[in-house]
């Protein structure tokens, strides 16, 4: 179970000095060195991007052809210092992604090897700025969205799960996780039974789906409303992207401290790991390829929505 991995990662990043080096130390204690970090300066400060690669038995890293899952931990920052003291709710996406990577690394070291590679990307920033947003303020980021997409999205990802705290809205009044429909090249597609079945198995209750608008899948900075950054990876890749939203029953600001629930983060971790298992085995349909091609034939490309 990944709860202990969540607690370990949270303890490492719940600090004013949290950095990519702290994350590397956690993985090193687990005898895993497949972690790369890079410090990037932006207009709002600096952040450490972290990438973890967990090779599969039949993945591309070992010369195989099993599909690669990308797991992106989407956030503005782990903290809003000095405005707020401590870890903020917005950090849950990063913690979930890093916890999934740590759990997958442990599984591989113990002999439970997935078929496909898994690439995890996120960033670590303990002092991100905030910005106005309705109904509650958003966490901002030290770097722009284009930089985050560049550093967190890998060309080798065949499908992407984007994990993001999604509590600052009135759209999903449910504590736990919700999943979005797949988004590919500007098209919002139907959720597949495979993704819904895994949700039911992991949570033990009927699926909760995050509603999307066309605005949500367009790039940040274009002057229109976005539910949050959960689908921003879809603007930077041709791979299908599904959002895994960590949600609440009430409206909770991303800059709120004391608002994270370790068990909800662990729920997101279990979901993405189960998807990773089945995708690599070729036992999961991430999106309906035939219907996507039919939509292109009927109505043309929607790639324009991926641009500015």
C-alpha positions in Angstrom: 0.0 0.0 0.0 1.4 3.5 -0.9 0.3 5.4 2.2 3.7 5.1 3.8 5.3 6.4 0.6 3.0 9.4 0.7 3.9 10.1 4.3 7.6 9.8 3.5 7.4 12.2 0.6 5.2 14.7 2.5 7.7 14.8 5.4 10.6 15.4 2.9 8.9 18.4 1.2 7.1 20.0 4.1 9.9 22.4 4.7 10.9 26.0 3.8 14.0 24.6 2.2 12.4 21.7 0.3 14.3 20.9 -2.9 14.9 18.4 -5.5 17.9 17.2 -3.5 15.6 16.3 -0.7 13.5 14.1 -3.1 16.7 12.4 -4.4 17.6 11.6 -0.8 14.3 9.9 -0.2 14.8 7.7 -3.3 18.4 7.0 -2.4 17.2 5.6 1.0 15.2 3.1 -1.1 18.2 2.3 -3.2 16.8 4.0 -6.3 19.0 6.4 -8.3 16.8 6.9 -11.4 16.0 10.5 -10.3 17.0 13.6 -12.2 16.6 17.2 -10.9 17.0 20.6 -12.5 16.7 24.1 -10.9 15.0 26.6 -13.2 14.6 30.3 -12.5 11.5 32.2 -13.5 9.8 35.5 -12.9 8.3 34.4 -9.6 11.5 32.7 -8.2 12.9 29.3 -8.8 11.8 25.7 -8.6 13.4 22.3 -8.9 12.0 20.0 -11.6 12.1 16.3 -10.8 11.9 13.4 -13.3 11.8 9.8 -12.2 12.0 6.9 -14.7 10.9 3.4 -13.7 11.7 1.0 -16.5 9.4 -1.9 -17.3 10.3 -5.4 -18.3 9.0 -4.8 -21.9 9.4 -1.0 -22.0 11.2 1.2 -24.5 14.1 1.7 -22.0 15.0 -2.0 -22.4 14.3 -2.2 -26.1 10.7 -3.3 -25.9 7.5 -1.8 -27.3 5.2 -1.8 -24.3 3.5 1.6 -24.0 4.9 4.2 -21.6 2.7 6.0 -19.0 3.5 9.5 -18.0 2.5 10.7 -14.5 2.6 14.4 -14.1 2.2 16.1 -10.7 0.7 19.4 -11.5 0.9 22.3 -9.1 2.0 25.9 -8.5 3.9 25.2 -5.4 4.2 23.1 -2.2 4.2 26.2 -0.1 3.2 29.9 -0.3 5.8 31.2 2.0 6.0 33.8 3.4 2.3 34.4 2.9 1.4 31.1 4.5 3.5 28.9 6.9 3.7 25.3 6.0 2.7 22.9 3.3 -0.3 23.9 1.1 -3.1 22.0 -0.4 -1.8 22.8 -3.9 1.2 20.5 -3.3 -0.9 17.3 -3.3 -0.3 16.7 -7.1 3.4 16.7 -6.7 3.3 14.5 -3.6 1.0 12.0 -5.3 3.2 11.8 -8.4 6.4 11.4 -6.4 4.8 8.9 -4.1 3.7 6.8 -7.1 7.2 6.9 -8.4 8.6 5.8 -5.0 6.1 3.0 -4.8 6.8 1.8 -8.3 10.5 1.9 -7.6 10.0 -0.2 -4.5 7.9 -2.7 -6.4 10.5 -3.1 -9.1 13.3 -3.6 -6.5 11.2 -6.3 -4.9 10.5 -8.1 -8.2 7.0 -6.7 -9.1 8.0 -5.3 -12.4 5.5 -3.6 -14.7 5.6 -4.3 -18.4 5.8 -0.7 -19.6 8.0 2.1 -18.5 6.6 4.9 -16.3 8.0 8.4 -16.4 7.0 10.8 -13.6 7.5 14.6 -13.8 6.7 17.3 -11.4 8.5 20.2 -9.5 9.3 21.2 -6.0 8.9 24.8 -4.8 8.3 25.7 -1.2 7.6 29.4 -1.7 5.4 29.9 -4.8 3.3 33.1 -5.2 -0.5 33.3 -5.3 -2.9 35.0 -7.6 -6.6 36.1 -7.5 -9.1 33.6 -8.8 -12.8 33.0 -8.2 -14.2 31.4 -6.0 -10.8 31.2 -4.1 -7.3 32.4 -4.8 -5.0 30.1 -6.9 -1.5 29.2 -6.3 0.8 30.6 -8.9 4.1 29.2 -10.0 7.6 30.7 -10.1 7.9 29.7 -13.8 5.4 29.9 -16.7 3.2 27.1 -17.9 5.2 26.6 -21.1 8.3 25.9 -19.0 6.4 23.4 -16.8 5.1 21.5 -19.8 8.5 21.4 -21.4 10.1 20.0 -18.2 7.4 17.7 -17.1 6.1 16.2 -20.4 8.4 13.6 -22.0 8.2 12.8 -25.7 8.3 9.1 -24.8 5.0 9.3 -22.9 2.3 7.4 -24.8 -0.5 8.3 -22.4 -0.5 10.8 -19.5 -2.2 11.0 -16.1 -2.1 14.5 -14.7 -2.6 14.7 -10.9 -3.7 18.0 -9.5 -5.4 19.3 -6.4 -8.9 20.4 -7.7 -10.7 21.8 -4.6 -11.0 25.5 -5.5 -14.3 25.0 -7.4 -18.0 24.2 -7.0 -18.0 21.5 -9.8 -17.1 18.4 -7.8 -18.5 18.3 -4.3 -16.9 15.0 -3.3 -13.9 14.2 -1.1 -11.4 11.8 -2.7 -10.6 11.7 -6.4 -12.3 12.4 -9.7 -11.1 11.6 -13.2 -11.6 13.7 -16.3 -12.5 12.5 -19.8 -9.4 11.9 -22.0 -8.2 14.9 -23.9 -6.2 14.5 -27.1 -5.1 17.1 -29.6 -7.9 19.5 -28.6 -10.7 16.9 -28.5 -12.5 16.0 -25.2 -13.3 12.3 -25.6 -15.5 9.8 -23.8 -14.1 8.0 -20.8 -13.4 4.4 -21.5 -14.9 1.5 -19.4 -11.4 0.5 -18.5 -10.6 3.8 -16.8 -14.0 3.8 -15.0 -13.6 0.1 -13.9 -10.2 0.9 -12.3 -11.8 3.9 -10.5 -14.5 1.7 -9.1 -12.1 -1.0 -8.0 -9.7 1.5 -6.3 -12.3 3.7 -4.6 -15.1 1.2 -3.9 -17.7 3.6 -5.1 -19.2 4.8 -8.4 -17.0 7.0 -10.6 -16.9 10.7 -10.0 -16.1 12.6 -13.2 -14.5 16.0 -13.4 -16.5 18.1 -15.9 -14.5 20.0 -18.5 -15.1 23.0 -20.8 -13.3 23.9 -23.9 -11.6 26.7 -22.0 -10.0 24.2 -19.6 -8.0 22.5 -22.3 -6.6 25.7 -23.8 -3.2 27.1 -22.8 -2.9 29.3 -19.7 -2.4 33.0 -20.4 -5.1 33.4 -23.1 -7.4 35.4 -20.9 -10.2 32.7 -20.4 -11.2 30.8 -17.3 -9.7 27.5 -16.5 -10.9 25.1 -13.7 -7.1 24.8 -12.9 -4.0 23.5 -14.5 -4.9 19.8 -14.5 -5.3 19.6 -18.3 -2.5 21.9 -19.3 -0.3 18.9 -20.2 -2.8 18.2 -23.0 -1.7 21.5 -24.7 1.9 20.2 -25.0 1.6 16.6 -26.3 -0.2 14.5 -28.9 -0.6 11.8 -26.3 -4.0 11.4 -24.6 -4.2 13.1 -21.2 -6.6 12.2 -18.3 -6.8 14.3 -15.2 -6.8 12.7 -11.8 -8.2 15.4 -9.5 -7.8 15.3 -5.7 -11.1 16.8 -4.6 -13.1 18.0 -1.6 -16.8 18.4 -0.6 -16.2 22.2 0.1 -14.3 24.9 -1.7 -10.7 24.8 -0.5 -8.1 27.3 -1.6 -4.9 25.8 -3.1 -3.0 28.1 -0.7 -4.7 26.7 2.4 -2.5 24.9 4.9 -3.7 22.0 7.0 -6.1 21.1 4.2 -4.4 18.0 2.7 -5.6 14.4 3.4 -2.9 11.8 3.1 -5.4 9.0 2.5 -6.9 10.9 -0.5 -3.4 11.4 -2.0 -2.8 7.7 -1.5 -6.0 7.0 -3.3 -4.7 8.9 -6.3 -1.5 7.0 -6.1 -3.3 3.7 -6.2 -5.3 4.7 -9.2 -2.4 5.8 -11.3 -0.4 2.6 -10.4 -3.3 0.4 -11.4 -3.6 2.3 -14.7 0.2 1.9 -15.2 0.0 -1.9 -14.7 -2.7 -2.5 -17.3 -1.6 0.0 -19.9 1.9 -1.6 -20.1 0.2 -5.0 -20.4 -1.9 -3.8 -23.3 -5.0 -4.5 -21.2 -6.3 -1.0 -21.0 -8.0 1.3 -23.5 -7.0 4.8 -22.6 -9.2 6.4 -25.3 -11.3 5.1 -28.2 -8.9 5.4 -31.2 -11.5 4.6 -33.8 -13.9 7.2 -32.6 -11.1 9.8 -32.4 -10.2 9.1 -36.0 -13.9 9.3 -37.0 -14.2 12.7 -35.3 -11.2 13.9 -37.3 -12.8 12.7 -40.5 -16.1 14.4 -39.8 -15.0 17.6 -38.2 -11.3 18.1 -38.8 -8.4 18.8 -36.5 -8.8 20.6 -33.1 -5.1 21.1 -32.6 -5.7 24.9 -32.7 -6.9 24.6 -29.2 -3.4 23.5 -28.1 -2.0 26.8 -29.3 -2.1 30.2 -27.8 
